[in-house]
Amino acid sequence: MRDLTSTLGTAPRDAGSFVTWIMHTLRIVSMRRQSRLDLGRLDDRLLRDVGLDPASANAECSRHFWQD
Protein backbone atom coordinates (compact mmCIF):
# COMPACT_ATOMS: atom_id res chain seq x y z
CA MET A 1 0.00 0.00 0.00
CA ARG A 2 1.38 3.39 -0.97
CA ASP A 3 0.86 6.43 1.20
CA LEU A 4 1.30 10.15 0.68
CA THR A 5 5.01 10.09 1.57
CA SER A 6 5.79 7.45 -1.02
CA THR A 7 3.82 9.38 -3.62
CA LEU A 8 5.31 12.80 -2.96
CA GLY A 9 8.64 12.00 -1.35
CA THR A 10 9.99 13.80 1.67
CA ALA A 11 9.58 17.52 2.20
CA PRO A 12 12.42 19.74 0.95
CA ARG A 13 14.53 21.67 3.44
CA ASP A 14 14.47 25.20 1.97
CA ALA A 15 11.43 27.40 2.68
CA GLY A 16 10.41 28.20 -0.90
CA SER A 17 10.49 24.60 -2.01
CA PHE A 18 8.70 23.54 1.17
CA VAL A 19 5.80 25.91 0.48
CA THR A 20 5.59 24.62 -3.08
CA TRP A 21 5.66 21.02 -1.81
CA ILE A 22 2.88 21.77 0.71
CA MET A 23 0.70 23.37 -1.98
CA HIS A 24 1.30 20.41 -4.29
CA THR A 25 0.45 17.97 -1.49
CA LEU A 26 -2.78 19.81 -0.65
CA ARG A 27 -3.76 19.83 -4.31
CA ILE A 28 -3.26 16.06 -4.59
CA VAL A 29 -5.16 15.38 -1.36
CA SER A 30 -8.02 17.58 -2.55
CA MET A 31 -8.18 15.84 -5.94
CA ARG A 32 -8.21 12.40 -4.29
CA ARG A 33 -10.98 13.45 -1.94
CA GLN A 34 -13.09 14.90 -4.74
CA SER A 35 -12.54 11.87 -6.99
CA ARG A 36 -13.61 9.50 -4.24
CA LEU A 37 -16.69 11.60 -3.46
CA ASP A 38 -17.61 11.61 -7.15
CA LEU A 39 -17.09 7.85 -7.39
CA GLY A 40 -19.37 7.34 -4.39
CA ARG A 41 -22.16 9.18 -6.18
CA LEU A 42 -22.22 6.86 -9.20
CA ASP A 43 -25.02 4.32 -9.43
CA ASP A 44 -24.42 0.66 -10.31
CA ARG A 45 -25.10 1.22 -14.02
CA LEU A 46 -22.52 3.99 -14.27
CA LEU A 47 -20.02 1.96 -12.27
CA ARG A 48 -20.39 -0.89 -14.75
CA ASP A 49 -19.87 1.60 -17.59
CA VAL A 50 -16.47 2.52 -16.18
CA GLY A 51 -15.60 -1.11 -15.46
CA LEU A 52 -16.08 -1.17 -11.69
CA ASP A 53 -18.31 -3.21 -9.44
CA PRO A 54 -19.99 -1.63 -6.38
CA ALA A 55 -17.68 -3.45 -3.95
CA SER A 56 -14.55 -2.09 -5.65
CA ALA A 57 -15.99 1.42 -5.73
CA ASN A 58 -16.93 1.20 -2.07
CA ALA A 59 -13.43 0.01 -1.18
CA GLU A 60 -11.89 2.96 -3.04
CA CYS A 61 -14.29 5.44 -1.41
CA SER A 62 -13.38 4.07 2.02
CA ARG A 63 -9.67 4.78 1.61
CA HIS A 64 -8.07 7.57 3.64
CA PHE A 65 -6.91 10.74 1.91
CA TRP A 66 -3.25 9.89 2.37
CA GLN A 67 -3.61 6.53 0.63
CA ASP A 68 -2.76 6.45 -3.05
C-alpha positions in Angstrom: 0.0 0.0 0.0 1.4 3.4 -1.0 0.9 6.4 1.2 1.3 10.1 0.7 5.0 10.1 1.6 5.8 7.4 -1.0 3.8 9.4 -3.6 5.3 12.8 -3.0 8.6 12.0 -1.3 10.0 13.8 1.7 9.6 17.5 2.2 12.4 19.7 0.9 14.5 21.7 3.4 14.5 25.2 2.0 11.4 27.4 2.7 10.4 28.2 -0.9 10.5 24.6 -2.0 8.7 23.5 1.2 5.8 25.9 0.5 5.6 24.6 -3.1 5.7 21.0 -1.8 2.9 21.8 0.7 0.7 23.4 -2.0 1.3 20.4 -4.3 0.5 18.0 -1.5 -2.8 19.8 -0.6 -3.8 19.8 -4.3 -3.3 16.1 -4.6 -5.2 15.4 -1.4 -8.0 17.6 -2.5 -8.2 15.8 -5.9 -8.2 12.4 -4.3 -11.0 13.5 -1.9 -13.1 14.9 -4.7 -12.5 11.9 -7.0 -13.6 9.5 -4.2 -16.7 11.6 -3.5 -17.6 11.6 -7.2 -17.1 7.9 -7.4 -19.4 7.3 -4.4 -22.2 9.2 -6.2 -22.2 6.9 -9.2 -25.0 4.3 -9.4 -24.4 0.7 -10.3 -25.1 1.2 -14.0 -22.5 4.0 -14.3 -20.0 2.0 -12.3 -20.4 -0.9 -14.8 -19.9 1.6 -17.6 -16.5 2.5 -16.2 -15.6 -1.1 -15.5 -16.1 -1.2 -11.7 -18.3 -3.2 -9.4 -20.0 -1.6 -6.4 -17.7 -3.4 -3.9 -14.6 -2.1 -5.6 -16.0 1.4 -5.7 -16.9 1.2 -2.1 -13.4 0.0 -1.2 -11.9 3.0 -3.0 -14.3 5.4 -1.4 -13.4 4.1 2.0 -9.7 4.8 1.6 -8.1 7.6 3.6 -6.9 10.7 1.9 -3.3 9.9 2.4 -3.6 6.5 0.6 -2.8 6.5 -3.1 
